[in-house]
Amino acid sequence: ACGRQSAPDLHHHNINFSKIRPCTNSCQAFQLRKFNKLVLFDKLMVEVKKEGVLLEPTNLDFESKAVLNPTCVKKGNYVHMLYRAVRKNNVSCIGYCKLKGPLQVVQRCKHPILCPEFNYDKAGLEDPRITYMGKNYYMFYTVYDGKNARVAYAVSKDLKNFKKQSVITPDITYNEAETLFRHSREKHGKLKD
């Protein structure tokens, strides 16, 4: 996307600047300026190659309606993808697959790795996000009870067997959240591009 970004000097991050292409349509040409160890990108557009769809719904009950919104983590030569899997009744759970290359699916679980089982997640689990710290993988995800959406987390050592820990956000309805966001916007103004 076009826009202004600033970042620390990117040369030590092994960024291949030869892959960056200038905007040729409505954006201004690529400009790179160093200033006080910052690299500024003015109206930058990066060329992205679309690889196509990696996963589609299957005939398996837990992912028969949709698969979407994945998170990925690389471990060795493989990319592990956790994704929202949606049943026909719109209840979601978390699915798993392993990728090589990273576009070739080499393993896809026939059962979800995390399912609704408590009152706070009885209407679904969504939007997984994962990080690795110490010797554990921490997955944060949205839980939905039919009225409230909250964030919970689970822990795993192997990316397939997760143990749910707890909800980490307070109970808040969508109406309450809307009021908070409206108050924040009134106090701090609209977000700037």
N, C-alpha and C positions, 0 to 999 in steps of 0.2 A: 504494500500500500504506500501511497505517497504521503509524506509528512516530514516533520522535523524531529530528529532523535538526537540525543547526545549520549555518549558512552565514554568510558576510559579508553586510553590508547589501545586499539584493538590488535596491533601487530603481535603482541605477546599471547594472544588468544588463538593463534594459528588460523586466522581467517584468510581465505584465499581471495584477495581482492580482484583477481582476474575473472572470477565468476560473477562479479557485480556488473550489471549492464545499466546504461543510462536510460532514463525515461525518455521515450521518443514521442509520446502522444501529448496529453494535456499538461504534463509535468515539465518543469525546467530540467535542464541537463544536470547530471550528477556533479556535485561539488564536494570536495573533501578538503577540510581546513583543519589544521592542527592549531590548538590554542590551549596553552597551559595544561598539556597532557590530556586534553580531551579531543576526541574526534567528533566533528559535527557532520551530520548528513543532512543536506538540504534537498528536499523533494526527491528522495531516493526511492527507486523501485528495484527490487531484486527479482531476477528471473527465476521462476519456480517451474519445475517440470512436474506435470500432473501424471501420476502413475496409475490412476484408476482406483476402483473399489477393491479393498483387500478382503473384507468380510461382508457377507449378505446373510439375511435370515435363513434358517434351515427348517427342516421338518420337526426338529426337536421342540418339545413343548415350551421349554423355558426361553427359547429365542425364535419362536415361530412368527412373531409380528415384526420385530425390528432388532437390529444391532447398531449401536451408535455410541458416540461420545467416549472414545477410548483414552486410556492413559498407557504409556509405554515406559519400560525401563530396560536398558541394555545390560546383559550379564554374559560375559565371555563373547562368543560369536553369535549370540542369539538376542533377539528383541522379544521381550515378554509383554504381551498386550492384555490388559484387563479392560472390559467394556461393559456398557449397559446392554443387557439382553432383555427384551420385552416379550411377554406372553400375549396371547390373543385377548386376555382380559385386562390388559394394560398394567399388570403388576410386573415390576422390573426386578432383576437380580443381577449379579455380576458374573460375567463369563470370562474365559481365559483361552488364549492361544499363544503359540510360540512361533516366531518368525525367524527365518534365516535369510540373510542377504541385504536388507531386512524385508523384502517383499514376498518371500515364499513362505506360505503357511506350512509348517512341518508337523504341528500338533495342535489340535483343537479339542478341548474337553467336551464330552457328551453330556455333562451335568454342570450346573453353575457351581462356582467356587464359594459363593456367598449368597444366601437366600433370606427372605423375610422370616423371622421367627419370634419376634417380640412385638408388643403393642406399638412401640415407637416406630417400627419399620414394617408393619403389617400390610401397608399399601405399596411398598417397594423400596428398593435400593437403587441409587442412580449416581451418575457422574463420578466414577472413581478417579482418584489422583494418588500417585504413589511416590514414595521417596525411600531411599536406603540410608540407614544410619547405624553405626556399630555393626552388629551382625543380624539386624532385623530389617524387614521391609514394612513400612507403615503405609497403610492404605486409608486415605480419608475419602468419605463418600457421603452423599445425601441420603437421609432416611426420610420416609414419608409415611405418616399414620392415617392419611385420608383427609387431614385438616392442616397439619403443620409439617413444614419441612425443616429438618435440622441437619447438622453435620455430626457424623460419628466416625470412629476409626477402628481398624482391626490390624493385627500384627501377624507376620509370617516369617519363617526362616527360609522357605523354599518357593514362595510365590504361588503355591497351590493350596496350601492348608492355612487358612487365616482364622485367627481367633478374635471374635468381636470383643472390644474393650468397653466402650461406652459412648454415649452422646456427649459432645463437647461444646455444644452451643445451647443457649437457653431456649425454653419454649417461647415461641413468638408466632403469632398468626400472620398471615399475609397482610391483613389490614393494619396490624401494629407495625410491621416492617414498612409499609407504605407511608405511614405517619412519620416514622423515623427518617426515612429518606427525604420526604417532603420538608421536614424541619431542617435537615442538614442542608438541603438545597437552598432554603430560604436564608439560612445563617451564613453559608459559605459560597453560595452562588452555584451556577451550573458548571459541570465539568468542562474543561477546555480541551479542544482537539490537540 
